[in-house]
Amino acid sequence: MFADDTNVSTNGKTNDELQERINVDLENVHQWLLANKLTLNKDKTEYMIIGSRQRISNLVLTDTKIELGESVIKRVHKSKTLGVIIDEHLLWNHQIQNIVTKASKRIGMMRRIKHKNI
């Protein structure tokens, strides 16, 4: 059995502080999953550091190691959560582009259907 759409968040001012806090939280999640006989899909598990461009650039991220059990979690710059695309700077560009693309495809399908029915 899998646990779906689970999010963990924390905050901190330094890379070490962030890494320590999130790894403690993830160890708690890992223990809970084991106790409840649930499995996390490690291929879909990812982390994102959210903040302004300046704050993120001030963090030293080269040695960041976020782990869940024996697995190292990959860093992403955007992620889809419950259908909404969130990026690391909390900008809406990716979400808006996704909506525009979907709407354009649906409008194109409606036009084709309209022309077939005339």
N, C-alpha and C positions, 0 to 999 in steps of 0.2 A: 504494500500500500504506500502511496506517495502523499506527501504534504504539499498542496498546491498554493501558489501565490503568497508565500510567506516573505515578509520583509523585516529586517532588523535595522535599526538606525541608532547612531550614537553621534556625539560631537566631541571636538577637541581642538586645541590650538596648534599642536605640534604633531608631526608624523608619528613619533613614538607614542604619544598619548592616544591618538586615534587607533593605532595598530593594537596597543594593549587592550583598550576598551572593547574594540570589536572582536578581538580574539577571545576575550573572556565571555562576551555575549554569545559568540558562536559555539564555544565549548558548552555553554548551558543549553543551547538549542540542540547540539549533538547529543548530549546526555538525555534530553527530553525525547528526542526521536528514538533513541535506543530503548528507553524505558517503555515507549508506546508502540514499539515494533513498527516504526515508520521508516521509510527510506527517502533520502533526499537525492534528486537527480543532479549529480555533481556536474554533468555537462551543461546544465541550465543554470547553475549557481554562479553568480557573479557579484562583484561589488563596484560601487561608484562613489567617488569623492565629490561631494556637492559643495560649491562655493563660487565666489566671484573669480574671474580670471586671475586677478592679482593674488588673492588668497591661495588659490591652488598652485600658482607658479612659485609662491614663497615656500611651499612645503617641499621637502626633499623626499621624493617618492621612489628613488632608485632601489632602495632596499626593502620596500614594503612587502611584507609577506603575510597575507591573510589566509588562515587555514581553517578547515572544518574537518576534524578528525585527522586523517592522514593526507587529505587532499588540499592542494593550494588552489585558492579561488582566483579566477582571472578578473582583471580590472576592465571595465567598460566605460565609455564616455557618454553613452545614452542607453536607456533601457525602456522596455514596454511593460507597464504595470497596469493591469486591469484595462487594457486597451488604450492607455494614454502613454505617449512617448515622453519620457522625462530625460533631459540632458543635464550634464554636470553643472551647468551655469543657470539652470531653471529657465531657459529660454524656450519659446514655443515654436521655433522655426521648423524642427523636425515633425512635430505634431501637426502643424498647419500644412506642411508639404504632404504629409500622409493623407490628410483629409481631402486636400485638393486633388491628389492623384486618384483616390477612391471615387470622389464625386465625378471627376472627368470620365472615368471608366463607365460609371453608371449612366451618365448623360449620353455617352456614346452608344451604350446598349439600348437606351430608350429611343434614340434617333433611328437606329437600325430597325427596331421593332415598329416604329411609327411608319417608316418607309415601306416595310413589308406589308403592312395592313392597309395601305392606301389603294 
